[in-house]
Amino acid sequence: MNDLDRAKALLKADQTRTCAFVCGKEELTDTRRGVAPLLDLIDSGKDFSAFSAADKVVGRGAALLYAYLKIKCLYASVLSKSALEVLSYHKISCEYDTLAEGIMNRAHDGPCPMERATEGVFDPREALKLIRRALFS
């Protein structure tokens, strides 16, 4: 079983998990929703370029953070079309179950704030600034 398959298995093995990262014997999982787990990984300063990841929902903002982390490949249960565009642009191979027009906010009454904050953005560094501003302002 390759790293991506193991990350997918970790994600699906526990319904509370929202993301999983695998590189060889190293496995990381998280249960928090949104981009918080990705921001923590970025803040750790660790090199994630050899990791494969699995995530429940990936919109444009999360895709840009995965690009910032330079992960090898990604599986998403739900992936937005704009996230697919970002991942393709950054040459990150991906698999998904559902390709969505967009990701909705948690109240399901509008677009995800991270998708809105990063609309049209392809630079992961710029996206990181925009996401932090959207979360903490």
N, C-alpha and C positions, 0 to 999 in steps of 0.2 A: 504494500500500500504506500503510495507516495504522500508527500507532505500535504498537498491540497486535499486528497481523499481523507487523510487523518483529521485535518482541520474541519472538514465537512462533518465527519463522524462525531467529533467532539461537540460541534454546534448542535447537531441533531439529537445527541444522546441525553441532553438535559434541556428541557423547554425554557428554563430560566436564563440560559446562556444567550447572549446577543452577538458575541463574536468569539473567534478562536484563531490562534496563531500557532503555526508549527514550523520548526526548523530542526530536522533530525530528531534528537531525543527531547528537545526543548518544546514545551507546550505551555501556552498562555491562554486563559479564557477570562471573560468578563460577563457580568450580568446587567451592567448599566445600559440604559437606552441612549440613543443619540450619539453624538461625537465625543463625549467625555472619555471613553476608553482610548480613542485615537489620540486625543490631546495629551493624555497622560503618557502614552508611548512616545510621542514626539518629545515631550518634556524630559523623558528619561535619558535622552541622548544616545540610546542604544541603536546599533546598526540593525535594521530590519530588512536589509536588501536580500537576504537569503531566505526569508520567511514566506510561507504561503498563508493566506488568511481566508476565513469564512465569516460571513456576516449575514444577519437576518434581513436588513434593509439598507441599501446603499443608494443614496442620492448623489447629486453633483458635489455637494460639500464634502461628504465622506470620501467620495472617489478622489477628490483633490488631496485630502489628508492621506489616503493610501498612497497616492503618487509622491507626496512629501516623504513618506516613510520608505519609498522605493521598494515596496514589496514585490515579490517575484510574480505571484498570481493570486487571483481572488475568486471566491465563489460567493454569490449573493442569492438568498432565497428570492428577494425582490430587488430589482435593479432598475433605476430610472434610465430613460433614453439619454438624458444629458450626462448621466454618470458613465454610461457605455461610451459616449463620445469622448469624455475625459480619459477613461482608461485606455481606449484605442490610441488617442493622441500620445499618451505616455508609454505606449507599448507594454501595457500590463495585461497579460492574458487573463481572461475571465470566463466564468461559467455562471449561469443563473437559471432559476426556475421560471420566474415571471419577469417580463420586461414591461415596465409601467411607463405611461406618458410622463408622470411626475410623482413625487412623493408628497403626501399630504401631511399637514401638521397633526399634532396629537389630538386636537379637537375635531379633526376632519372637516374643517370649515374653510380651508385655504391651503396654499402651498407651504411646505416645510420651510421654516425660516432660513435654514442653511442653504437650501436650494436657491431661495430668493437672494440671499446675501452674496452668493457666488455665481449668479447668472452671468454667462458670457466669459467667465474667468477660466484660464487654462494654466496659469502660473501658481503652483502649490504654495509658494511663499506669500504671494499676494492673498491667496485664499485663506491661509492661516490667519493673517492679520484681520481680514474681513469677518471670519468666523469668530475670532476672539472678541472683536468689536460688537458683533451681533449678540453674543452671549453675555457680555459683561458691561454693556452700556445701558 
